[in-house]
Amino acid sequence: MTSDTFQNTYQQALAALDSQLSRVNRELATLAAARPADPDAVTAAVLRAQQAAESVGSVVAEAAAAVGDPPPLWATREELESTAERITEKLKTNAGNARRSRLQAIASSLLVAQVLHPRWKKVVPALDALRLRAVAQLQEVASGMNPPDLPGPVDGGAWLAWAWELPTEEVEDTLAVVRAVVPALVEVVLEIDPGHWVVIAEAIAMPESLGSGRDSHSEAVIPQADRVSDTASSILSDMVPIADEVSIPTGTVLPSESWIGGKSAPGLNPLSSSHDSSVLPGPRVKPRNNLPELPRKIDGHKEKKGES
């Protein structure tokens, strides 16, 4: 139950109660004027007012249970209004905490993965920087007084998978609210291929501060972004010892495809700052034989024959 839902239901029930109380007051005004009143009409008005009062009590009790409070008690209309306001504030606080936890869960799903080049198995710097920028923006909006409510599944950990399933032509319309508050998150959905998204959490020893003894919803894991990212990069570097990124023209023979003992393939130039490492190199070609040429065997008999 949200605070808006409670307020709407409460105000409708209260209006119905006031309407029935007006009928009771009209019947009582007739008696106050020393005019005869219909006892059945008076009784029916009182019964309807009683039912309306019970409806108001049910709405308030249900809202109190939603925030974890026992059924509230009140003696006057002022106490009833005060109770309703207190429950409304608690509902708002709970909703804000739920949205905050959801944003933190989305950020956590960004922290435990990296964008790897599908062929080189190496982090793509531009796209990985986009991932961390989305984490920073999520951290900022989650720390606000009124965290935004993003479209998508309630489970923040499943948000990226849901967003990647959206048809490309529907992404902008569906995620318009997201672009307004976390624009980098929309770019993650549009620019990163889910096939290049590699979860590395199982390969990383998470910091102790994220372990047991802490409420995962009360404290964000976002401040650990740099530590997690650095650890992941170190692990990947050890697992796949690859040289610095290079620009590989189409058709170039790769070093790993050359003959053993051969020279390195030509045409490997240092990567320029404008290079997009997310672009795959060209198709493989059959490597050339780079083995050194053996000396030609000389036939001594033929030489002697020639001299004669």
Secondary structure, DSSP 4 states (H G I P E B T S, - for coil): --HHHHHHHHHHHHHHHHHHHHHHHHHHHHHHTT----HHHHHHHHHHHHHHHHHHHHHHHHHHHHTTPPPP--SSHHHHHHHHHHHHHHHHHHHHHHHHHHHHHHHHHHHTEEEB-TTT--B-HHHHHHHHHHHHHHHHHHTSSS----SS-S-GGGHHHHHHTS-HHHHHHHTHHHHHH-HHHHHHHHHS-GGGEEE-GGGS---GGGSTTS-TTTS-SGGGHHHHHHHHHHHHHHHS---S-EE--TTPPPGGGSPTTPPPPS--EEPPTT--TTSPP----PPP--PPPPPPPP-HHHHHHHH-
